[in-house]
Amino acid sequence: LDVSSSQHLVTDTDFRNGSFRKQLSETVKSLLALKVIPIFNENDAVSTRRAPYEDSSGIFWDNDSLAGLLALELQADLLVLLSDVEGLYSGPPSDPDSKLIHTYIKEKHQGEITFGDKSRLGRGGMTAKVNAAVCAAYAGIPVVITSGYATDSIIKVLQGKRIGTLFHQDAHLWTSVKEVGAREMAVAARECSRRLQAMHSDDRRKILLDIADALEANESLIKVENEADVADAQDAGYDKSLIASLAKSVRVLAEMEEPIGQVLKRTELADGLILEKTSCPLGVLLIVFESRPDALVQIASLAIRSGNGLLLKGGKEAKRSNAILHKVITSAIPKSIGNKLIGLVASREDIPDLLKLDDVIDLVIPRGSNKLVSQIKELTKIPVLGHSDGICHVYVDKSAKVDTAKRIVLDAKIDYPAACNAMETLLVHKDLSSNGLLNTLTKELQHEGVTLYGGPRASSLLKIPEAHSFHHEYSSMACTIEIVDDLQAAIDHIHQHGSSHTDCIVTENHEVAEIFLHGVLQCCSIS
């Protein structure tokens, strides 16, 4: 790392000497000014300490208490204690029921925590770290206990990220409003969902209509919060989130056919013995979605109509929009059901705890990148309804009619650009570059405000920027265009760069359409 350091060996006796303590502070300041990192250890060679390393006369007993003592002497801004686990747990970290404590509150946690065996890598263990942390924190030095094995732990602490366990003298003041834990939130959603399931279909329909009215009544407030998100998102390089026609979409859901109690299959097992398969609510759903706040309204409305409890975690880019939409929606839920039917998860750090609740949560639905889906699958035993990336293609064959191609291409891109089945790549038969249809489609897309990128052939011909990758999900008013030689080239392109989601062909040739449908085995192929 090319970092200069110095080692300093100390004993209890040193700290009983006032002049040493003054000299210690000046030495450390001078070393830091020279960009030298001082490293302190107990001088074991001359120490008179007796086993088991702690006695009533000791000033410090291990490196944790030494670190706390040094932090106080040097009036440090922050003390970070590294461990072989993520932080302080409510019980032994090996116990699956143990939960990571993000903020230690002495009055609450002192009598609740059960410590496991001390670390094999040191002599103090977590008990010593907590004692040192409490001592320093209540003397005015904030302390974080976190993992020494995790990548960039110290950097993340300095960046203010929520990792490890924080000790602070004012921590008890931060919990004046009772925090709702992951399990409590999930259990509350389950209890409310059971009351919702018992309601008549018309009553659930009325809740949705009340939500639609509430959204319209709070339009100005929602816009203020959303505009703040949009400003932050633009500063961070994000596209503007789509929030439109929210009340209308809720009313459409309110008028949908009753989803509960529908007979899906009926089998006569014996004379007079009928077995029916009927639709029913799933229970409690945990849905993790990224930066689209309109998704919150859609998901919440579907959950209410289908009688399910719901836990939602949206993207940080839309946190204000999500918070106000959640508040508006839950305020319209009758007290007989309870507004805890829909819980809004405040922090990403709460997700691992929720994913452990396979006895309360019935289904996890991640709506986002393929990476997000894969991460969640690895962290839970709860069934996960995942999906792949939405790298969706429209292939315009040489036999396609101009008007038909224009309508389909424009609808596939601009009707709902953030949808997972929106067109991300337009493939065009090479013959269409000479008969004018390619130019027509390009101009129509640009007229509607779509930003165009091209593959090697299209970018050269159309004079548009070349796409960095064909495997890119824009989820916005942008798409890639490429020219292909023929139908098989289009199929090969989709196989190489697609995500097996949704692909479409525009053609007037029935035989070509059949070849496409059989050649592109996606979850949804359209001709």
C-alpha angles and dihedrals in degrees: 000000000000092000122145117227140175131207124225123189117202140174137199090264092060092060092053088065113086095200091052092053091051091047089048092059093047092047094052092048091051093049093049090049087056089049091247117141112222115216118199128201136164112265096239093177094070101022116124093199116140126222133294083042097244129085136157094258097052123115091195131006107189141358092283094057089040089054090050092049092050092048089056094045092049095039090232121197091224140005119209117194115194122213139175090251133054095262141293114339130199088242139355107327089231090062108093090214092058115106129206110249107222096187122026115219110188095206091053107033105034094085098032104058122094112200122215127212116314119259117280088216097062142017101243107055126188093310090062092046092052093047091050092045094050092048093050096041095052088049089058103267114119112226133199123193110200143148121293090198099056117094117262094353094153092046091051091050091051089049089057096246118158102252132132123359123312122213116195134160091232096046092110089060092057093064100056085120108056112251115231112225125217095258094045091051093049094046091049091051090051093051092048092047091056090056090046092052090055092057123101116256092248091055092052088047090054091053089058092048089050089051091051090051091048092051091053093045091053096042096121093049092048090050092052092053093042092050089054089053092047091051091051092044092052091048088053094046099257126140119249112275116241115241112161139132092007096152092046092053091050092052090050089055091047090060095048120114115279105271098195122081097012112152106237098174136005123197128181105219095179139344105308093357111111123181114203129192109207134180117254138170118279095223121233119006126198109203121185115191136169132236103322111105091186086069089066092060093046094048095044092049093049091048093052094046091050096043099247132142115233142208115188132195114182131186119281089236089072101033095127093047091047092049095051094042090050090049093049094046097046091047088063094054110100119248090239087069100033131233091249087078085096117040124192113212108220102199138034087227089069093061097080090054091049092048089060093059098091089146092062109024115066104189138013119208116187112195109192143055125357087247091058092050093049093048093052093048089055094051104050147053090204113106110266123209100203136165140198129251114292099239093154125179137203113199115198108204123210090252094056120122116240098234094045092049092048094051095047097044094047093045092047091055111029105031092077112349094180094056116111091236097050117123112268099167129036113202116195129191111247092240090065091064089068101040095054100250093110091053090046093053091046094051093046092053093047091047089057091052099259115152109224130212124180141215116235094281099040096043090053095047099040097035094234128137115279116247115246091220139002089217096072130122108208097182086192142071093302136090144168124248125201135172119228131191099231147329095293091051089053091050091047091050092051092048092050100042107019130095100222092252116111130338132172139198125204110204143132092212112095094197092052090049092053092049090051094048092050094041098049106057099187129147086258125020119176132193 
